[in-house]
Each structure stands twice: as C-alpha cells, then as structure tokens.
C-alpha cells in the first residue's frame, strides 16, 4: 500500500532538491577555475608560453616578423625588482612587434581584477606605461594602462582593473616594451554548470508548487464531511477519498 504524501514530505523533498542544486551551482563556478597567478612553481622558466590555474600566457609573433622574446620567471636578483617570491618578466629585444597574449586554457570568457606590476629593470628611474588591451565577446575592446612609479623603484605596485575588465573578455594583450608581473587575479564567467543549475532550480520550484497544490486539494477534501446518503464519486464504497500517491 502506497503511503500518502504530506506537505511535510513535499517540503523535505524540496529542501533536499534545493540543496543539491546549490551544490551544482557551486561546482559549476569552481570547476571552471579561478584565482591568482603567482608563478610560484616555475622559477627558472624561459619560454614562449606558460599556463597556471586555467590562465594561458602565449607569445604572439605577428605574420611577416621574425625573432622572439621569451617570458622569464625568476625570484629576482641583481638589477631586477624583488618581492620575495617568483614573478614573470618580459623584455622586447629581438622582435619589435611581438607581444604576450592572455586567455583561458578552455577558451572561455573571463575577467581581470588585480595585478602587481613593476619595471623589470631596477632600480627604475622613469615611469613605464604598461597597457592591457582586452578583446571582448561582442567584438569590442577595452584598455587599461598602468604606470610604474619610477624614482628609483625596485618593487612591485598593485593595480586594480576597471569594471570594464570584470567580465566578458576572451583574450588580453599586454602592450609594453617591457614589464614584470606577479599575483594576477582573474575571475571566471558564470559556467554552463551554473546556468544548468538555475534551470533545474526553476523546474524544481514549479514541481514543488504543483505537488503542494495537489496535496492541499486532497487535504481539503478529507476535511469536508460527507452528507448522509450522498452519492460518492471516489470509486470506493465507503465514500473515502483515494489518497494522493506518487
């Protein structure tokens, strides 16, 4: 015999389903990856590409040009800035047109929040403009230019990206003759898992409302006394109402 579904049962099922969906939403965001690029595990690297925590650094050599300038990860020594941990630097020496491009390893959209920058030649006595050109999903572009302090600086300065860099980026070009970088903070776009989770949440709410309505109607029927001698329509000889079952 099937047990009758009560409002308490429906509420418990709804809360359980909602908890599962929230877990899916959380997984959807974290699965796509996010965080801070620290370069801590790659000191000594000299290469034309690098990836960490879902972010990909690629040296781009425009067609018709030759020569390449490698990205270098170092702890800092001599005439370079130092901050007590590995960082990446790049100098344009052998090709006046090559540059470094950032993108996600999965090809998705992202945003940039913060970065530590310095002149890779220290002490630095001149201001050094370092531009980040973001190429967006809609085909437009945005630019943030940060200027290092000069004045003999041999340290990193933290810079905040503008809200335009907060989301919708497919790639970012670093446009400068030289730069040193550490602690690049990036954020992901809402992932497919999160969007699917929101859809599932809507379906769960709709199902809960429908089932609660049926349960309420069934309870009201039980509370209505049957007049003596009245005909029944439930199909049971004793006039009882068939319980709602699933």
N, C-alpha and C positions, 0 to 999 in steps of 0.2 A: 504493500500500500504506500503510495507516494505521500510524503509529508507536505502539509500546506505551507506555502511561502508567506512569511510575515513581513511587516515593514522593517523589523529589526534585521531580518535576514537580508533584505534588499540593501539596507544601509551598510551592513557589514561588507556585502559584495561590492558596493560602490566604493567604499573606503579602500578596500583591498585593490580594486582595479585602478583607482586613482594613484595609490602608492606605486604600483607597478609602472604606470605611465610616467610618473615623475622620475622614476629611475631611468626609464628610456630617454627622457629629455636630458637628464644629467649626463648619461652615457654619450648621447649624441653630441654634446658640446665638447666633452673631454676627449672623445675618440678622435676628433679632427685635429687635436693637438693645439697647444698654445703655450706661451711662456716667455722666458727670457733667454736670449742667445748670449752665452757667457764666454764661449771659446775655451773653456777651462780644460777640456780633454784633448786639445790638439796643438799644444805648444810645439813649435818647431816645424809646423806645416808650411810648405810653399807650393801653391797650386793655383790652377785657373778655375777651380770650383771647390765648393765646400757646402755641406749641409749639416744642420743641427736642429733638433726639436721641430722638424717639419718645415724649416726655412732653408731655401737653396740660394747660395751665392754663386753666380756664374760670370766669368769674364766674357764680355762680348767684344768681338773683333769685327768692326764693320766691313762689308764687302769692299774690295779694292785697296784695303790697307794691309800692312804686314807688321810683324813684331807683336809681342805680348808682354804685359807686365803682370807678374804673379801676385796674388794675395799672400800675405805672410802673417802667421800667428806667432807671437812672441811674448815673453814675460817682460820685455823691456830692459834695455841696458844702454849704457853709453849715451848717445845723442838721441834717444827716443823717450817719449813720455813714460811714466811708470805709475801704476795704481795698485800694485801688489798682486795682480792676477794676470793671466794671459789675455791678450787683446789682438785684434786684427788690424793690420795697416796695409795701405796700398799707395804706390807712387807711380805716376805716369812718366816713364822714361824712354821706352823703346818704341812706343806707338802713340802719337799724339791724339788718336781718335778712340782708342779702346776705353772701356769703362766696365763697372761691375753692376750687374742687374740682380735684384732680389725677387723671388717668387716662392710660392709654396711647392713642396715636392709633389703634392697631389693635384696641382693645377687649380686649386680653389681660390676663392676671394678671401681677403684678409684686411686688417687694419694695422697701423703702427701707432704706438702710444708714446714711447720714450726711447732715447738713445744717449749714450755717453760718447762724446767726440773730443778729439784733440788734433793738433798739428803733429804728424808723425816725426817731424824734425824738431828736436828740443835741445836747448830752450828756444821757444818761438818768439821772435820779436816783431812779427807782423800779423795782422788779422788774416785769417784764412776762411773764405766763404766755402761752405760745403752744402750743395743743393741736393735735395731728394725730389725726384720727379715721379709722381705716382700716376700710373695708367689705369683708369677705372673700367668697370664692366661696361658702362654706357658709351665708351669710346672717348670720353673727355680725359683731361689730365689736371693734376693739381701739383703745386710746388711749395715746398718749404725750404728756406735757406737759413742755415745756422752759421754763425761767425765765431770762430775761436778767438780768445781774448788777446793773444799776442803779449807784448810786455814782458817777455822772458818766461812765459808759462811753460811748464813741463808736466802738466797734469790734465786730467780729463774734466770736462764740464757736462752736466746733464741737461738735455734739451727736451722739451715737450713738443710733440707734433700737434698741429692744429686739428680741430674737429673734422676737417675735410679728409684727413688721413685715417679717421677712425674706422672706416669700413669701405667695402666696395672696390678694393684695389686688386688688380690681377698681377701687377709687377711694379717694381720701383727701381728707377735708375739713380745711381749715385753719380752726380756730376761735379767733379772737382779734380784738380791736378794731383791732389794727394789727400789722404785722410787716415785717421786712426779711429777705431770704433770698439766699443765694448757695451755690454748689457743692453742689447737691442730688444725692446719689449714689443711683441706683436699679439694681436687678438684675432680669433677666427670669426668668420661669418656664421650665422645660425646654420647648423648642419642639416643634411637630409634627414638624419635620425630625429632631430628635434622637430622638424616640420611634420614628419610622420606621427610623432608622438602627440602633437597638437591635434592632428586629425583624429587620432584614436581617442583622445580625451573628449572631443566633441561627440563622437559616436557613443562613448560610454555614458556621457551625461544624458543623451537622448534616450538610450535604452533604459537607464535608471528611471527617468521620468515616466516612460510608458509603463514600465513594470509596476512602479509605485501607484500609478493611476488605476491599473487593473486590480492591484491589491486593495486599494481604498474602496473601489466599487464593490468588491467581493465582501469586504467587512461591513459595508453599509447594508447589503442585502441580508446578512446574518442578523443584523440588529433590528430589522423590520419584522414585527410579529405577523404570522400568517393568520388570517381570519378563519374562524372555524367553518369548515365546509367549503372553503375556497379551493378552486382548482389550482393545481401546481403545474409549472412548466419546466421543472428541472429534470424530469425524467425519472425521479425517484418516487416511489410510492408513498414514502413518509413525508414528502414535501421538503426535504432538506435540499440545500444548495450544493452543487458539486464544487469541491474546493479547487482553488487555482493551483495548478501544478505545472512544473517545467521539466 
